[in-house]
């Protein structure tokens, strides 16, 4: 049975790969961007990893305390998307007496988030000042007069423009049944967790426009970015020496960062997929 320490280590491992693997447009070791360095992401993950694995904590409190601890350490939003994806995974794990992850337990976890917990999660989202969010009429994050609603109602509403919200609407189905198994296959093929992470990122962004880019710059720009990755993704996933493509990846990384195009949502979903692998999915 997985211990709290093992869950903590799995979370920190996934977050470490997030900044040690080349994912063009995202903050990377020795390639800072958006006022952040890789150390900010590592420090943020370590600030909340003890909270993530706490077995007897309300889910609303857990999300808020994770973001609060991260913000206290780095002073910026380094891991909101990661926390929103990984906290329900852990809560679902704890619903099984043997701590085996099951999708039906995840479905129960997210469907039962109540109005009080929703308000605490919204407080965390506001604290992080999430990019491009907060001004949708029906579920306005910044309104002081929010009507009572559940987190799933908000996620269903946001699923058309936010990829993390879509994961909630679809019960994390793509992460569980597609992306996590793909990462495992890439790891077997490359015998490298960093190459597997890069391959999965390229695979995802080449077919799913990043919703953070779309919220900030429009869906057409997000689709344009995705199209640039298509051929490179195919070449990388089939390569016997994927590191030979690193220069191309870093050139694209530079181009995206100059334009401020941060595919951060794609990166968050990749982290959650790696986390599930480390939990034994």
N, C-alpha and C positions, 0 to 999 in steps of 0.2 A: 504494500500500500504506500502511495506517495506521501511523504512527510511534508510539513510546511516548508522546511529547508529546501527540499527538492523542488517544490513549486517556485519558491523564491529564486533558486538558481536557474530554473528553466526560463523564468521571466527575464532575468538579467542577461542570460545567454542570448535570447531573441533580440533584446534591445541592443546588445553589443554588436551583433551581426548587422543590425540596422545601420550602424555608422562605420563598420569595418568592411562592408561590401560596397562595391561600386553600384550606385543607383542614380543615374544622371538626373541632376536637378535637386537632389537632396544633399543635406550636410553629410560630409564624409571625412574620415581621418585625413588631416592636412589639407582639406578643401572646405573651408568654412563658407557660410552664406547666410543671408537674411539676419545678420547680427548675431549669429550663433556659431559655435564650434562643436566638434564631436564630444568634447568634454561636457558641454551643457546637457546633451542627451544622455550621456552615461551617468552624470550626477543626478539627473532627474529620475532615471530609472532606479538608481540605488536609493534615492530619497523615498520612493513609494513601494519598493519591493517587499518590505516587511508588512506594509499595510495590505498589499495585494493578496498575500497568503494568509492573512488573519482569518481563522475559521468561524469566528462567532461575532460577525460585524454586519450591521445592516448595509444593504447594497448601496443605498443612497449615501450613507455616511462614508462608505468605503471609497466611492468615486470622488466625493468631495475632499476627503482627507488625502487621497492620492494626489489630486491636483494642487491642493493647498501646500502639501509638503514639497512638491516639485517646484512650485512657484517661489516658495520661500528660499529654495536653494539656488535656482538659476534666474528667477525674475522674469521669465517669459514662458510662453506656451511651447513646451518641448514634447509633450506626450499625451495630450488630451485624447486624440483618436485612439492611441494605443490603450489607454486606460479604459475607454468606453467599450473597447472590444475584449480586452483581457479580463476585466473584472467579472462579467457574466460567465465567462468560460470557467473561472475558478469557482464561482458560486455553484455552477452546474456540477462541477467535479465533487464538491462537498455534499451534494444531494445523494450521492451514491455511497453506501456504507464502506465500500472498498476503494473509494476515490478513483473510480473508473469513469472517464468522460463519456456521456451519452447525450446525443442531440435532443432526445425528448426531455431530459432534465434542463437543458439550456432553454428549450421552448417554455417550460414551466417557469424558469427563473425570470425570463424577460417579460413574459405575459403577466406576471404577478407583481411587477413594479407598480406600486400604488401612487396616489397623488402626492402624498407627503414625501415619498422617496424621489418622485419626479422633481419636485421643487428643489430638493437637495442636489440632484444631478444638474439641474439648470443653474443652480448657484455655482457649481463647479465650472460649467461651460462659460458663464459670464466672467468668472474669475480668470479663466484662461484667455478671455477675449478672442475666441476662435475666429479665424479669418473668414470673412464673407458670410458669417451667420448673424442671426439676431434681428432681422428686419422683415420677417415674413408675417403678414397681418394676423393670421389665425393663431399662430404659436410664437408670438414675439418674445424673444429671449430677454429683451431689454425693457419690456413693459412692466410697470409696477402694479398693473391691474390685471395680471394674467388670470384668466378663468381657470378653474380646476380641470385638469385633464391628466391622463396617464402618459407615461413616457412612450408607450407603444403607439398611442394616438399621434403623438408628435413625430415619432419616427416614420409612421406610415405616411404622414403628410409630407415629411421632408425627403422621402425615399426617391422622389423624382429628380431631385437635384443634389443629393448628398449620398455618396456611396456607402458610408458607414451606416447611415440610417437605413439604406436598402438591406444591409446585412441583418439588421434587426427585423425588418419586415419579412425577410425570407429565412429567418431562424438560422442565420449564419451558414446556410446550405452551401454556398459557393466555397467558403473557407474550409468547411468540414469535408465536403465530398469531392472537391476539385483542387483547390489550391494547396492544402496541406499534403495530400497524396502526391501532387506534382513536385513539391519541394523535396519530398522524400525520394522520389525517383531521380530528380536532378542530383541529389546528394550521392546516390548510389552510382550514377553515371560519371560524375566528376570527381568523386571521393574528396569533395571540398565543400564545406558549409558556406563559405563565402561565394564561391561560384554558383552554388545552388540558389543562394539568395538573389544574386544578380539575375540569374536565368528566370526565376519566378517573377521578379519585378518587371523584367522586359516582357515576359509572356503576358502579364496582366495589363500593363499600360498600353501594350500594342493593340489590345482589343477593347479595353474599357477606358474611355477618356477620363482623366483624373478630375474628380469633382471639386477639389480645392482650386485647381486652375480654372475650371468652368465657372465657379462662383465668383472668382475675382476678375476674370478676363472674358468670360463667355464660352458657351459650348463649342462654338466654331474654332476658337483658339485651342481648346482642349483636344478636339478631334485632330487638329493640325499637328499638335505635339504627338499624339498617339500614332499618327501615320508615319512620322519620322522614325519610330521605333520598330516598325513592322518587319522590315527586311533584316535589321540587325538582330532582332529577337530570334528569328528563324536561324540565322547563321550561328548565333551564340549557342543556342540550345543543342545544335547538332555538331558543334565543334569538338574535336579531340584535344584542342589546346585553346580553351576559351580566353585565357589570359593574353593571347595574341591580339585580341580585340580591345584590350584595355585602353589603348590610345584613342581609338574611335569613341569609346564610351566617355572618356574624360573630355574629349573635344565637345561632345554633345552636352556634357555636364556644364562646361564653361558657357556654351551658347545659351542654355536654359537659364542659368543663374544671372547672366548679364541682363536678360529680359525679365528677371524676377519670376520665372515660371517654376513654381515649386510643386512637384507631384507628390505632395505629402500624404494625401489620403491613400494612394497606392502603396506607399511605404508602410503606413500603419496596418493595412490589411495583410501585407507580407509578414510583418512582425507577429501578428496574431496567428498566422498559419504556421510559422516556425514554433511559436509557443505551444500550439496544440501537438506538434510532433514531439516535442520534448516531454510532454505530459503523457505520451504513450498512445496517442490516437492511432 
